[in-house]
Amino acid sequence: MKDFLLIFVNVLFTVIGHLMLKHGMSQVGRVSSISMLPSIAARAVLNPFVVFGLLVFLMTSGLWLVVLSRVKLSLAYPMLSISYILAIFFSWLLFKEHIPWIRIVGAFVICIGVSLVSITVLNVAGTIAGQNGLPVSTATVIIRNAAKGVENSTVTDADGRYQFTLRDFLGSGIASGDTLEVSVRKEDVNFKTVNHRVTPEEFNKSSIVIEKIKLPDYKN
């Protein structure tokens, strides 16, 4: 959820920067020909709203670098489309621009698209074996991410394999660098707990493979 907050703050300040630039350029005047550019540019750099808008863009560029260090580009970049919705709303609210209904419908479509893009499917898989190396079936495997209060469980198959399919919202459940606690229970007895740190490669591939867990105290 922190990653979503970072993206939203970036989007919000990007929109604020555009609003400042729009207000400032409304004061500077309309550019109707290329010959006007030097005089318009001179007035623009002296306009506080234009200067503030450019400074906001500089700040959001730095914040965007932070976002990219934490979130997949294929996830983070589409989320910027939220700015379209905010820009439409504030254009109507502050500048009294007329917003046709087709543009409003488009904004709702964007909302639906952002909701779909924000969902990530993560696969977590592994195997359980007993002291003799044979697979352990019908063992309960519990996976926890204590840092985010997430817990899921499943049961191993006849080959001792287990798999979780987690639908994650912007890393709110599992993210790169998180430590997963994997516990194995068989016949109401807790046999073993291991920790697995999610690597950037695993998170980018949406596939997390837990090293085979051997239960030294369990006899098949």
ZADO-1210 file (C-alpha; in nm, 4 decimals, padded with zeros to 6 digits):
<atoms>
<atom x="00.0000" y="00.0000" z="00.0000" code="MET" pos="1"/>
<atom x="00.2976" y="00.2314" z="00.0558" code="LYS" pos="2"/>
<atom x="00.3875" y="00.1908" z="-00.3099" code="ASP" pos="3"/>
<atom x="00.0351" y="00.2898" z="-00.4123" code="PHE" pos="4"/>
<atom x="00.0610" y="00.5960" z="-00.1885" code="LEU" pos="5"/>
<atom x="00.3898" y="00.6951" z="-00.3520" code="LEU" pos="6"/>
<atom x="00.2380" y="00.6620" z="-00.6995" code="ILE" pos="7"/>
<atom x="-00.0722" y="00.8586" z="-00.5999" code="PHE" pos="8"/>
<atom x="00.1353" y="01.1401" z="-00.4462" code="VAL" pos="9"/>
<atom x="00.3425" y="01.1517" z="-00.7658" code="ASN" pos="10"/>
<atom x="00.0271" y="01.1697" z="-00.9783" code="VAL" pos="11"/>
<atom x="-00.1320" y="01.4321" z="-00.7550" code="LEU" pos="12"/>
<atom x="00.1680" y="01.6635" z="-00.7661" code="PHE" pos="13"/>
<atom x="00.2027" y="01.6104" z="-01.1418" code="THR" pos="14"/>
<atom x="-00.1541" y="01.7344" z="-01.1816" code="VAL" pos="15"/>
<atom x="-00.0852" y="02.0268" z="-00.9466" code="ILE" pos="16"/>
<atom x="00.2132" y="02.1175" z="-01.1625" code="GLY" pos="17"/>
<atom x="-00.0052" y="02.1177" z="-01.4746" code="HIS" pos="18"/>
<atom x="-00.2666" y="02.3318" z="-01.3019" code="LEU" pos="19"/>
<atom x="-00.0009" y="02.5825" z="-01.1995" code="MET" pos="20"/>
<atom x="00.1380" y="02.5963" z="-01.5534" code="LEU" pos="21"/>
<atom x="-00.2093" y="02.6391" z="-01.7011" code="LYS" pos="22"/>
<atom x="-00.2940" y="02.9236" z="-01.4640" code="HIS" pos="23"/>
<atom x="00.0426" y="03.0873" z="-01.5186" code="GLY" pos="24"/>
<atom x="00.0251" y="03.0673" z="-01.8982" code="MET" pos="25"/>
<atom x="-00.3277" y="03.2080" z="-01.8884" code="SER" pos="26"/>
<atom x="-00.1740" y="03.5133" z="-01.7253" code="GLN" pos="27"/>
<atom x="00.1255" y="03.5232" z="-01.9598" code="VAL" pos="28"/>
<atom x="-00.0895" y="03.5117" z="-02.2721" code="GLY" pos="29"/>
<atom x="-00.1636" y="03.3006" z="-02.5767" code="ARG" pos="30"/>
<atom x="00.1168" y="03.1920" z="-02.8102" code="VAL" pos="31"/>
<atom x="-00.0291" y="03.2510" z="-03.1576" code="SER" pos="32"/>
<atom x="00.2933" y="03.2494" z="-03.3611" code="SER" pos="33"/>
<atom x="00.6542" y="03.1335" z="-03.3339" code="ILE" pos="34"/>
<atom x="00.7753" y="03.4947" z="-03.3448" code="SER" pos="35"/>
<atom x="00.6077" y="03.5517" z="-03.0071" code="MET" pos="36"/>
<atom x="00.8069" y="03.2781" z="-02.8333" code="LEU" pos="37"/>
<atom x="01.0963" y="03.4968" z="-02.7075" code="PRO" pos="38"/>
<atom x="00.8677" y="03.7547" z="-02.5465" code="SER" pos="39"/>
<atom x="00.6323" y="03.4900" z="-02.4088" code="ILE" pos="40"/>
<atom x="00.9241" y="03.2909" z="-02.2667" code="ALA" pos="41"/>
<atom x="01.0608" y="03.6039" z="-02.0970" code="ALA" pos="42"/>
<atom x="00.7265" y="03.6689" z="-01.9287" code="ARG" pos="43"/>
<atom x="00.6785" y="03.3010" z="-01.8433" code="ALA" pos="44"/>
<atom x="01.0040" y="03.2692" z="-01.6477" code="VAL" pos="45"/>
<atom x="00.8946" y="03.5674" z="-01.4362" code="LEU" pos="46"/>
<atom x="00.5516" y="03.4261" z="-01.3637" code="ASN" pos="47"/>
<atom x="00.5433" y="03.2637" z="-01.0176" code="PRO" pos="48"/>
<atom x="00.2835" y="03.0037" z="-01.1181" code="PHE" pos="49"/>
<atom x="00.4936" y="02.8877" z="-01.4129" code="VAL" pos="50"/>
<atom x="00.8093" y="02.8734" z="-01.2003" code="VAL" pos="51"/>
<atom x="00.6288" y="02.6858" z="-00.9229" code="PHE" pos="52"/>
<atom x="00.4814" y="02.4414" z="-01.1748" code="GLY" pos="53"/>
<atom x="00.8253" y="02.3638" z="-01.3162" code="LEU" pos="54"/>
<atom x="00.9662" y="02.3124" z="-00.9659" code="LEU" pos="55"/>
<atom x="00.6831" y="02.0711" z="-00.8888" code="VAL" pos="56"/>
<atom x="00.7723" y="01.8741" z="-01.2028" code="PHE" pos="57"/>
<atom x="01.1325" y="01.8564" z="-01.0836" code="LEU" pos="58"/>
<atom x="01.0164" y="01.7210" z="-00.7477" code="MET" pos="59"/>
<atom x="00.7877" y="01.4612" z="-00.9075" code="THR" pos="60"/>
<atom x="01.0766" y="01.3439" z="-01.1268" code="SER" pos="61"/>
<atom x="01.2729" y="01.2613" z="-00.8130" code="GLY" pos="62"/>
<atom x="00.9727" y="01.0885" z="-00.6579" code="LEU" pos="63"/>
<atom x="00.9202" y="00.8899" z="-00.9776" code="TRP" pos="64"/>
<atom x="01.2724" y="00.7520" z="-00.9466" code="LEU" pos="65"/>
<atom x="01.1805" y="00.6266" z="-00.5990" code="VAL" pos="66"/>
<atom x="00.8675" y="00.4602" z="-00.7396" code="VAL" pos="67"/>
<atom x="01.0650" y="00.2891" z="-01.0183" code="LEU" pos="68"/>
<atom x="01.3083" y="00.1487" z="-00.7618" code="SER" pos="69"/>
<atom x="01.0182" y="-00.0255" z="-00.5855" code="ARG" pos="70"/>
<atom x="00.7469" y="-00.1065" z="-00.8413" code="VAL" pos="71"/>
<atom x="00.7387" y="-00.2827" z="-01.1781" code="LYS" pos="72"/>
<atom x="00.7349" y="-00.0368" z="-01.4688" code="LEU" pos="73"/>
<atom x="00.4532" y="-00.2327" z="-01.6335" code="SER" pos="74"/>
<atom x="00.2473" y="-00.1654" z="-01.3217" code="LEU" pos="75"/>
<atom x="00.3601" y="00.1841" z="-01.2221" code="ALA" pos="76"/>
<atom x="00.3407" y="00.3548" z="-01.5617" code="TYR" pos="77"/>
<atom x="-00.0255" y="00.2714" z="-01.6394" code="PRO" pos="78"/>
<atom x="-00.1153" y="00.4040" z="-01.2940" code="MET" pos="79"/>
<atom x="-00.0132" y="00.7501" z="-01.4147" code="LEU" pos="80"/>
<atom x="-00.3366" y="00.7527" z="-01.6142" code="SER" pos="81"/>
<atom x="-00.5073" y="00.8501" z="-01.2878" code="ILE" pos="82"/>
<atom x="-00.3741" y="01.1977" z="-01.3675" code="SER" pos="83"/>
<atom x="-00.6180" y="01.2189" z="-01.6616" code="TYR" pos="84"/>
<atom x="-00.9112" y="01.1780" z="-01.4252" code="ILE" pos="85"/>
<atom x="-00.7799" y="01.4350" z="-01.1771" code="LEU" pos="86"/>
<atom x="-00.6966" y="01.6790" z="-01.4568" code="ALA" pos="87"/>
<atom x="-01.0510" y="01.6581" z="-01.5955" code="ILE" pos="88"/>
<atom x="-01.2019" y="01.7141" z="-01.2522" code="PHE" pos="89"/>
<atom x="-00.9828" y="02.0098" z="-01.1545" code="PHE" pos="90"/>
<atom x="-01.0170" y="02.1669" z="-01.5006" code="SER" pos="91"/>
<atom x="-01.3926" y="02.1719" z="-01.4431" code="TRP" pos="92"/>
<atom x="-01.3623" y="02.2843" z="-01.0806" code="LEU" pos="93"/>
<atom x="-01.0962" y="02.5555" z="-01.1116" code="LEU" pos="94"/>
<atom x="-01.1054" y="02.6737" z="-01.4705" code="PHE" pos="95"/>
<atom x="-01.4790" y="02.6164" z="-01.5305" code="LYS" pos="96"/>
<atom x="-01.4028" y="02.4175" z="-01.8441" code="GLU" pos="97"/>
<atom x="-01.6962" y="02.2409" z="-02.0061" code="HIS" pos="98"/>
<atom x="-01.6531" y="01.8635" z="-01.9836" code="ILE" pos="99"/>
<atom x="-01.8609" y="01.6731" z="-02.2435" code="PRO" pos="100"/>
<atom x="-02.0257" y="01.3510" z="-02.1311" code="TRP" pos="101"/>
<atom x="-01.8102" y="01.1392" z="-02.3616" code="ILE" pos="102"/>
<atom x="-01.5014" y="01.2621" z="-02.1750" code="ARG" pos="103"/>
<atom x="-01.6624" y="01.1686" z="-01.8435" code="ILE" pos="104"/>
<atom x="-01.7371" y="00.8189" z="-01.9760" code="VAL" pos="105"/>
<atom x="-01.3743" y="00.7951" z="-02.0857" code="GLY" pos="106"/>
<atom x="-01.2631" y="00.8854" z="-01.7334" code="ALA" pos="107"/>
<atom x="-01.4720" y="00.5988" z="-01.5902" code="PHE" pos="108"/>
<atom x="-01.3194" y="00.3597" z="-01.8442" code="VAL" pos="109"/>
<atom x="-00.9751" y="00.4732" z="-01.7273" code="ILE" pos="110"/>
<atom x="-01.0767" y="00.3982" z="-01.3670" code="CYS" pos="111"/>
<atom x="-01.1737" y="00.0438" z="-01.4654" code="ILE" pos="112"/>
<atom x="-00.8463" y="-00.0018" z="-01.6546" code="GLY" pos="113"/>
<atom x="-00.6383" y="00.1224" z="-01.3618" code="VAL" pos="114"/>
<atom x="-00.8197" y="-00.1185" z="-01.1278" code="SER" pos="115"/>
<atom x="-00.7377" y="-00.4126" z="-01.3560" code="LEU" pos="116"/>
<atom x="-00.3746" y="-00.3096" z="-01.4086" code="VAL" pos="117"/>
<atom x="-00.3173" y="-00.2703" z="-01.0344" code="SER" pos="118"/>
<atom x="-00.3892" y="-00.6392" z="-00.9698" code="ILE" pos="119"/>
<atom x="-00.0831" y="-00.8628" z="-00.9850" code="THR" pos="120"/>
<atom x="-00.1009" y="-01.2431" z="-00.9839" code="VAL" pos="121"/>
<atom x="00.1851" y="-01.4053" z="-00.7922" code="LEU" pos="122"/>
<atom x="00.2562" y="-01.7785" z="-00.7953" code="ASN" pos="123"/>
<atom x="00.4295" y="-01.9303" z="-00.4912" code="VAL" pos="124"/>
<atom x="00.5308" y="-02.2952" z="-00.5170" code="ALA" pos="125"/>
<atom x="00.7492" y="-02.5576" z="-00.3490" code="GLY" pos="126"/>
<atom x="00.7711" y="-02.9188" z="-00.2288" code="THR" pos="127"/>
<atom x="00.7698" y="-03.0946" z="00.1090" code="ILE" pos="128"/>
<atom x="00.9666" y="-03.4129" z="00.1823" code="ALA" pos="129"/>
<atom x="01.0080" y="-03.6365" z="00.4879" code="GLY" pos="130"/>
<atom x="01.3284" y="-03.7550" z="00.6558" code="GLN" pos="131"/>
<atom x="01.3730" y="-04.0269" z="00.3938" code="ASN" pos="132"/>
<atom x="01.3351" y="-03.7792" z="00.1071" code="GLY" pos="133"/>
<atom x="00.9945" y="-03.9077" z="-00.0012" code="LEU" pos="134"/>
<atom x="00.7204" y="-03.6548" z="-00.0693" code="PRO" pos="135"/>
<atom x="00.4775" y="-03.5676" z="00.2085" code="VAL" pos="136"/>
<atom x="00.1172" y="-03.5483" z="00.0932" code="SER" pos="137"/>
<atom x="-00.1789" y="-03.3751" z="00.2618" code="THR" pos="138"/>
<atom x="00.0529" y="-03.1565" z="00.4671" code="ALA" pos="139"/>
<atom x="-00.0775" y="-02.8100" z="00.5472" code="THR" pos="140"/>
<atom x="00.1517" y="-02.5337" z="00.4257" code="VAL" pos="141"/>
<atom x="00.0992" y="-02.1869" z="00.5719" code="ILE" pos="142"/>
<atom x="00.2655" y="-01.8827" z="00.4195" code="ILE" pos="143"/>
<atom x="00.2818" y="-01.5569" z="00.6127" code="ARG" pos="144"/>
<atom x="00.4065" y="-01.2078" z="00.5441" code="ASN" pos="145"/>
<atom x="00.4105" y="-01.0714" z="00.8969" code="ALA" pos="146"/>
<atom x="00.5143" y="-00.7229" z="00.7856" code="ALA" pos="147"/>
<atom x="00.1856" y="-00.6826" z="00.5955" code="LYS" pos="148"/>
<atom x="-00.0399" y="-00.9086" z="00.7970" code="GLY" pos="149"/>
<atom x="-00.0974" y="-01.1532" z="00.5104" code="VAL" pos="150"/>
<atom x="-00.1551" y="-01.5251" z="00.5617" code="GLU" pos="151"/>
<atom x="-00.2543" y="-01.8018" z="00.3170" code="ASN" pos="152"/>
<atom x="-00.2649" y="-02.1801" z="00.3456" code="SER" pos="153"/>
<atom x="-00.2936" y="-02.4823" z="00.1184" code="THR" pos="154"/>
<atom x="-00.2393" y="-02.8596" z="00.1218" code="VAL" pos="155"/>
<atom x="00.0316" y="-03.0587" z="-00.0566" code="THR" pos="156"/>
<atom x="-00.0656" y="-03.3053" z="-00.3293" code="ASP" pos="157"/>
<atom x="00.0419" y="-03.6693" z="-00.3651" code="ALA" pos="158"/>
<atom x="00.3863" y="-03.5571" z="-00.4875" code="ASP" pos="159"/>
<atom x="00.4386" y="-03.3259" z="-00.1917" code="GLY" pos="160"/>
<atom x="00.3925" y="-03.0182" z="-00.4066" code="ARG" pos="161"/>
<atom x="00.2021" y="-02.7060" z="-00.3090" code="TYR" pos="162"/>
<atom x="00.1163" y="-02.3855" z="-00.4877" code="GLN" pos="163"/>
<atom x="-00.0406" y="-02.0537" z="-00.3944" code="PHE" pos="164"/>
<atom x="-00.1929" y="-01.8202" z="-00.6495" code="THR" pos="165"/>
<atom x="-00.2074" y="-01.4786" z="-00.4872" code="LEU" pos="166"/>
<atom x="-00.3863" y="-01.1804" z="-00.6364" code="ARG" pos="167"/>
<atom x="-00.1925" y="-00.8873" z="-00.5094" code="ASP" pos="168"/>
<atom x="-00.2807" y="-00.5166" z="-00.5155" code="PHE" pos="169"/>
<atom x="00.0306" y="-00.3067" z="-00.5760" code="LEU" pos="170"/>
<atom x="00.2492" y="-00.5174" z="-00.3503" code="GLY" pos="171"/>
<atom x="00.0065" y="-00.4821" z="-00.0581" code="SER" pos="172"/>
<atom x="00.0482" y="-00.8563" z="00.0092" code="GLY" pos="173"/>
<atom x="00.3961" y="-00.9482" z="-00.1186" code="ILE" pos="174"/>
<atom x="00.6654" y="-00.7264" z="-00.2654" code="ALA" pos="175"/>
<atom x="01.0304" y="-00.7555" z="-00.3580" code="SER" pos="176"/>
<atom x="01.2477" y="-00.7755" z="-00.0475" code="GLY" pos="177"/>
<atom x="00.9702" y="-00.9119" z="00.1763" code="ASP" pos="178"/>
<atom x="01.0437" y="-01.2118" z="00.3967" code="THR" pos="179"/>
<atom x="00.7919" y="-01.4955" z="00.3734" code="LEU" pos="180"/>
<atom x="00.7482" y="-01.7330" z="00.6661" code="GLU" pos="181"/>
<atom x="00.6559" y="-02.0820" z="00.5438" code="VAL" pos="182"/>
<atom x="00.5274" y="-02.3276" z="00.8071" code="SER" pos="183"/>
<atom x="00.4515" y="-02.6968" z="00.7532" code="VAL" pos="184"/>
<atom x="00.1909" y="-02.8786" z="00.9612" code="ARG" pos="185"/>
<atom x="00.1017" y="-03.2472" z="00.9418" code="LYS" pos="186"/>
<atom x="-00.1555" y="-03.4211" z="01.1626" code="GLU" pos="187"/>
<atom x="-00.1861" y="-03.1080" z="01.3797" code="ASP" pos="188"/>
<atom x="00.1886" y="-03.1056" z="01.4481" code="VAL" pos="189"/>
<atom x="00.4074" y="-02.8126" z="01.3411" code="ASN" pos="190"/>
<atom x="00.7143" y="-02.9734" z="01.1902" code="PHE" pos="191"/>
<atom x="00.9180" y="-02.6912" z="01.0419" code="LYS" pos="192"/>
<atom x="00.9219" y="-02.3193" z="00.9612" code="THR" pos="193"/>
<atom x="01.1540" y="-02.1583" z="00.7081" code="VAL" pos="194"/>
<atom x="01.1995" y="-01.8029" z="00.5880" code="ASN" pos="195"/>
<atom x="01.2276" y="-01.7012" z="00.2238" code="HIS" pos="196"/>
<atom x="01.3272" y="-01.3537" z="00.1090" code="ARG" pos="197"/>
<atom x="01.1583" y="-01.2518" z="-00.2171" code="VAL" pos="198"/>
<atom x="01.4181" y="-01.1478" z="-00.4743" code="THR" pos="199"/>
<atom x="01.3597" y="-00.8753" z="-00.7360" code="PRO" pos="200"/>
<atom x="01.3889" y="-01.1412" z="-01.0079" code="GLU" pos="201"/>
<atom x="01.1148" y="-01.3536" z="-00.8509" code="GLU" pos="202"/>
<atom x="00.8857" y="-01.0556" z="-00.8052" code="PHE" pos="203"/>
<atom x="00.9390" y="-00.9342" z="-01.1613" code="ASN" pos="204"/>
<atom x="00.8572" y="-01.2810" z="-01.2958" code="LYS" pos="205"/>
<atom x="00.5560" y="-01.3095" z="-01.0606" code="SER" pos="206"/>
<atom x="00.6854" y="-01.6530" z="-00.9673" code="SER" pos="207"/>
<atom x="00.8304" y="-01.7372" z="-00.6259" code="ILE" pos="208"/>
<atom x="00.9850" y="-02.0818" z="-00.5777" code="VAL" pos="209"/>
<atom x="01.0518" y="-02.1931" z="-00.2204" code="ILE" pos="210"/>
<atom x="01.3475" y="-02.4277" z="-00.1778" code="GLU" pos="211"/>
<atom x="01.2436" y="-02.7880" z="-00.1002" code="LYS" pos="212"/>
<atom x="01.1554" y="-02.8188" z="00.2680" code="ILE" pos="213"/>
<atom x="01.2676" y="-03.1413" z="00.4363" code="LYS" pos="214"/>
<atom x="01.1065" y="-03.2530" z="00.7610" code="LEU" pos="215"/>
<atom x="01.3766" y="-03.4403" z="00.9568" code="PRO" pos="216"/>
<atom x="01.1297" y="-03.5443" z="01.2289" code="ASP" pos="217"/>
<atom x="00.8617" y="-03.6820" z="00.9968" code="TYR" pos="218"/>
<atom x="00.8640" y="-04.0451" z="00.8868" code="LYS" pos="219"/>
<atom x="00.6719" y="-04.1327" z="00.5713" code="ASN" pos="220"/>
</atoms>
